[in-house]
Amino acid sequence: MYKKVDPQMNLPKVEENILKFWDEEDIFQKSLDLRKGKKEYSFYDGPPFATGTPHYGHIVASTMKDVVPRYWTMRGYKVPRLWGWDCHGLPIENIAEKMLGINQKKDIEKLGVEKFNEACRSKVLEYVGEWEKVIRRLGRWADMKNAYKTMDLPYMESVWAVFKNLYEKGLIYEGYRSMHICPRCETTLSQSEVAEGYKIVKDLSLIAKFELVDEPGTYLLAWTTTPWTLIGNAALAVGKDIDYVKVRLECHSERSEESQGDPSPAHRRTQDDKNVYIIAEERLESVFKDKRYKIIEQLKGHDLVGKSYRPLFEYYKDVENKENGWKVYEAPFVTTEEGTGIVHIAPAFGEDDMDLGKQKNLPFIQHVGMDGIIKPEVKEFAGLPVKPAEDGQRTDVEILKYLANKNLLFSKEQYEHSYPHCWRCETPLLNYATSSWFVAVTKVKEKAIELAKKINWSPKHIKEGRFGTWLEGARDWSISRQRYWASVIPIWRCDCGEIQVVGSVAELEELSGKKVTDLHKHIVDKIVIVCKCGRDMHRIPDVLDTWFDSGSMPYAELHYPFENKEKFNKSFPADFIAEGVDQTRAWFYYLHLLATATQGGIAFKNATVNGIVLAEDGKKMSKRLQNYPDPMEMFHKYGADAIRFYLLSSPVMQAENLNFSEKEVAEYSRGMFRMLWNAYYFFTLYAGIDKWEPKLSVISTHSEPAGGLRVPPLPEGRLGGVGDEEVEKSQCTSKNLLDRWMISELNQLTLDVNAEMENYNLTKAARLFVPFIDNLSNWYIRRSRKRFWKSENDDDKNVAYQTLWTVLTQLSKLMAPFSPFLAEEIFKNTTGNESVHLEDYPVCDEEKIDVELNVQMNQLRCHVESGLSLRAEAGIKVRQPLASYSYTGSKLPDGLEEVLAEELNVEKVENSKEETLDKDYKNNEVLVQKGLAREIVRNIQLLRKNSGFQVNDRISVNYQTGSETLSATMLKLNEAIAKEVLAQKISSGKTEVEGEAEFDIEGDKIWFGLSRIKE
């Protein structure tokens, strides 16, 4: 009938067996085949890099990406789950660089781009095998055999098509502006890439002295946190309406002892400084601090505009536009919130600086190369890296020393602030003016913001929060990278200025006359197109930002528009996507931008966002620190279902951070899953003994998903062929309040889980199961246990079986997306059907929800808790019967009052205005004997268990005691005790037995001996 179930739950072992079954029977494919021809539910899976083994962040995302597709598959939809691999970009390049011993970009050029790219290609899929193991062990179903790769020609060709689509819409342009670059990787970065790498660092800040040409001895004070940019200074900026002052430091008539012999600039300044300094009045106290000063003149910012000052450095005094350089200009971005109220302007190293430089035609001094190295003409500092990763202040210190020796340093201090670093190699970035190709995001920004209102987010706050605010602040997207292993920008350009944008392999073959089998840089850079003017057109050297690859995924995974047009039209936009919170400014953002620009719509309808999994101490998980347990070890120790439920129920599913706790995983294993396993074991044990079979189908009827899609009928199996009419008959009609309550709670759970899943709130859905399983195990089964001991033909017993079976089978369906292994184990064994994952998801029968009964049962359990507390306060064991208990509040139905009386072990309960418990039992011989009988039963049951008897073994009991009290109890309550312990007879006197032991009951000794009665 039912496979024997081990009472000692071993989830990892169960899961390994289920995995083997899924593989052998190809259950994943069957779940897809079952829905052929049905409406498709589309899901985009953001492709990971296979450059390392999966970590808990991947496991969180993969759990979400498994739960939702499983749920909608069971709701009757066809849900393809195509895996993908991210293959391009700096992560791969950095790995190849280490493998090849490359430290600088120029070393790649020496090696050759072809060799470097082929090295990248060789490392792309290095850890695919490890990924496949982890994903399989997690229980996630995904088509990894037919995975798309962003380096494959069809994918890259679709990326070209997207690019040309944007170009033809006037959304691609080349520009020269100040952007963040990585000096190690020697490439520009996009807004989102920069946002990923901010770190809190301490930098050297200083205030430099800029001497006015027509007022020797008078200095403008300007503050900077990037002293290395002072070499590129071309102007100073002030706020035209800001109040400025000229001040002179007051001298002391005598030197203090502490300052004797101190030659430092700071000492000279406080003692002998006759100079005049110009600063914003609001910044006086902050800049001069404890120094004594005297204001000698007040003026406005516009009074300073046009004044000339002497450059701090002489390297670029003959630069172009020098007539406009080293003067004071008005600028709207100048504030008095920090610094001196006077801003140092270096047009080559800042967006505001560059804009002002263009407006005022200022000198453009770029004394640093893309590699972050100071150029040869800057003699004292030539060859120095301006922001070395190992010591970000090294060059700034040299600048400071130079200024101090020239008496051009006013003050210095350490400055703690957030500074951007390369998101992959962690090198400090530079704000650097250079050329780049851009997507004109600002042209479609308003439309993108309007379309974003259609997207449903979980958690809700992401919509107007991280995603919404990032979209509001969107700027044009720099898409060109000065790198190698990536999709290339498909632009060929002639010296005459003619441009040819290529959108497909066929187009390139037609234009060049060459056969094209690969679209990577080292291949296509050799392909020449003849220009209209007759000269050769060559591809521009830049490659595409890899986020352009990622944002093109909906089209490129299908090789659209070259293939699968109908399939694309049916699946776009995606019904669902899921990724970490960092992707709100990355993948989610780029998907939305490209969909807005190319399709005029959204890329996805629903998105769930997870937070970051940290080590238990709140630190970032680190392989080097070994501060977290290996995921595969956790699967082998606790089971994937326990990990899944722990993560699904945690704040990480609400875009919050989670400190991973093995202890909490263990609590799920020992708690909810142990309770459910015990319920499953209990049912299979007793149903197997009684050879009980369900006569009708499960309680749910076929679901009717959104869009009117009819779910296919149940596959043939033990319950196959049962129609809707018979299903209706299976609804619980028991007169037993516990049965009615359990079925009511089951339908309420079904209603609530569906509601939360339809709203993509996975956390709330998962958390619903714990209290339900507690109700099932610790209330329904415990309260109903004796019903399963009745004779086989007892109607109440059969109704109890039917109720428990209905709950277990429907619960396994409800839990299937969340804990696919245990759900499979329970469903297969209790129904005989092939797989729970080939079933329909349950729908609620609202007529079976008895809200009043649910409330009353909850009140009952509260009364039980309260009454047990009174017992505990009085020091009276629950096994000792008491006369009465009075409870307050609404009156319970008689059947529930009976339950309350049994739970509290009292003779009667009554509804009253005051809660009372009759604690006087010692003078009541009947109550005392009943209490002793409870102790006797407990000890006999313990002996049954220790002697290895089966639950259905009928026994004979022998006893011997010198206690008159115990003897009297055994005689008087013989029949009741026998019924409780399944004994056919109880006799006094010792004899040969199969199991024996002596017990102490209330200070008196009693010996029991047990023997099986053979039928």
Secondary structure, DSSP 4 states (H G I P E B T S, - for coil): ------SS--HHHHHHHHHHHHHHHTHHHHHHHTTTTSPB--EE-PPPB-SS---HHHHHHHHHHHHHHHHHHHTT-B---EEEEB--SHHHHHHHHHHHT--SHHHHHHH-HHHHHHHHHHHTTTTHHHHHHHHHHHT---EEEEEEETTSHHHHHHHHHHHHHHHHTT-EEEEEEEEEEETTTTEE--HHHHHHTEEEEEEEEEEEEEEBSSSTTEEEEEEES-GGGGGG--EEEE-TTSEEEEEEEPPPSS--GGGTT---HHHHHHHH---EEEEEGGGHHHHHTT--EEEEEEEEHHHHTT-BB--S--TTTT-TTGGG-SEEEE-TT--SSSTTS-EEE-GGG-HHHHHHHHHHT------B-TTSBBPTTSGGGTT-BSS-SS-TTHHHHHHHHHHHHTT-EEEEEEEEEEEEB-TTT-PBPEEEEEEEEEE-HHHHHHHHHHHHTT-EEESTHHHHTHHHHHHHT---EE-EES-SSSPBP-EEE-TTS-EEE--SHHHHHHHH-------SHHHHTT--EE-TTSSEEEE-S-EE-HHHHHHTHHHHTTTTTTS-HHHHHHH-SBSEEEEEGGGGGTHHHHHHHHHHHHHSS-SBSEEEEE--EE-TTSSPP-TTTT-S--HHHHHHHH-HHHHHHHHHTSGGGGT--EE--HHHHHHHIIIIIHHHHHHHHHHHHHHHHHT---SS--S------TTSPPPPPPPSSTTTT--HHHHHHTS---S-HHHHHHHHHHHHHHHHHHHHHHTT-HHHHHHTHHHHHHHIIIIIIHHHGGGGGS-TT-HHHHHHHHHHHHHHHHHHHHHTTTSHHHHHHHHHHHH--S-GGGSPPP---GGG--HHHHHHHHHHHHHHHHHHHHHHHHT--TTS-EEEEEE-SSPPPHHHHHHHHHHHTEEEEEE-SS-EE----TT-HHHHHHHHHHHHHHHHHHHHHHTT--TT--EEEEEEES-HHHHHHHHHTHHHHHHHHTEEEEEES----SEEEEEEETTEEEEEEEEE---
